[in-house]
């Protein structure tokens, strides 16, 4: 049974990675590095779109409350706990959560 169908990002970029569910959200990242955060449920509800700024082809991983996304040149660790998971010296805010990259 299909609950809903929705085009993400205007159909301008492809998706090579698989969606990942964590908590109450579904994370879907396109090849341009834009992550769509969707509420899990029977109706479509886009929570947020976030831009990583580089190509993403790999499926994100979730561990201990942190979302890891491998970009073309960086590994991003994204957490909603307000703390950055430091992977090198780069640490920048990402729409209310912390991001670190290598």
C-alpha positions as CSV (number, residue, x, y, z in Angstrom):
1,X,0.0,0.0,0.0
2,X,1.5,3.3,-1.1
3,X,1.0,6.0,1.6
4,X,2.2,8.9,-0.5
5,X,4.5,9.9,-3.3
6,X,6.5,13.1,-3.4
7,X,9.2,14.5,-5.7
8,X,12.2,15.9,-3.7
9,X,14.4,18.8,-4.8
10,X,12.4,19.6,-7.9
11,X,13.7,16.6,-9.7
12,X,17.0,18.3,-10.6
13,X,19.4,15.8,-8.9
14,X,19.5,12.1,-8.7
15,X,19.7,9.9,-5.6
16,X,22.4,7.2,-5.3
17,X,22.2,6.7,-1.6
18,X,19.4,4.8,0.2
19,X,17.1,6.6,2.7
20,X,17.9,6.1,6.4
21,X,15.4,6.2,9.2
22,X,16.5,7.3,12.7
23,X,14.2,8.4,15.6
24,X,11.1,9.9,14.1
25,X,12.7,11.0,10.8
26,X,13.7,9.7,7.4
27,X,16.9,11.2,5.9
28,X,17.3,11.2,2.2
29,X,20.4,12.7,0.6
30,X,20.7,13.5,-3.1
31,X,23.9,13.5,-5.2
32,X,24.2,17.3,-4.9
33,X,24.6,16.9,-1.1
34,X,21.1,18.2,-0.1
35,X,19.6,16.2,2.7
36,X,15.8,16.1,3.1
37,X,14.5,15.4,6.6
38,X,11.0,13.9,6.5
39,X,8.7,13.0,9.4
40,X,7.9,9.3,9.6
41,X,4.2,8.7,9.3
42,X,1.3,8.1,6.9
43,X,1.4,11.6,5.4
44,X,4.3,13.5,3.8
45,X,5.8,16.2,6.0
46,X,9.1,17.8,5.1
47,X,10.8,18.9,8.3
48,X,13.9,20.5,6.8
49,X,16.3,20.6,3.9
50,X,20.1,20.9,4.6
51,X,22.9,21.5,2.2
52,X,26.3,19.8,2.6
53,X,28.0,21.7,-0.2
54,X,29.5,18.7,-1.9
55,X,28.5,15.6,-3.9
56,X,27.2,12.6,-1.9
57,X,26.9,9.1,-3.4
58,X,27.1,7.0,-0.3
59,X,24.3,5.9,2.0
60,X,24.4,7.7,5.4
61,X,25.0,5.7,8.6
62,X,23.5,6.3,12.1
63,X,25.2,5.4,15.3
64,X,24.6,6.5,18.9
65,X,22.4,9.5,17.9
66,X,24.8,10.8,15.2
67,X,24.2,10.8,11.4
68,X,27.3,10.2,9.4
69,X,27.3,11.2,5.7
70,X,30.3,10.6,3.4
71,X,30.7,13.4,0.9
72,X,33.1,13.6,-2.0
73,X,35.8,15.2,0.2
74,X,34.5,15.0,3.8
75,X,33.0,12.8,6.3
76,X,30.2,14.7,8.1
77,X,29.0,13.8,11.6
78,X,25.7,15.4,12.4
79,X,24.1,15.4,15.8
80,X,21.0,17.1,17.3
81,X,22.6,17.0,20.8
82,X,24.2,20.4,20.4
83,X,27.7,18.9,20.4
84,X,30.1,18.5,17.4
85,X,31.6,15.1,16.8
86,X,35.1,16.4,15.9
87,X,36.7,14.6,13.0
88,X,39.2,17.3,12.3
89,X,39.6,21.0,12.7
90,X,36.5,22.0,10.7
91,X,33.3,22.5,12.8
92,X,30.4,24.6,11.5
93,X,26.7,24.9,12.3
94,X,24.2,23.2,10.0
95,X,20.7,24.5,10.6
96,X,20.6,24.1,14.3
97,X,22.7,21.0,14.6
98,X,26.5,20.6,14.6
99,X,28.6,19.3,11.7
100,X,32.2,18.2,11.7
101,X,34.1,17.2,8.6
102,X,37.5,15.8,7.6
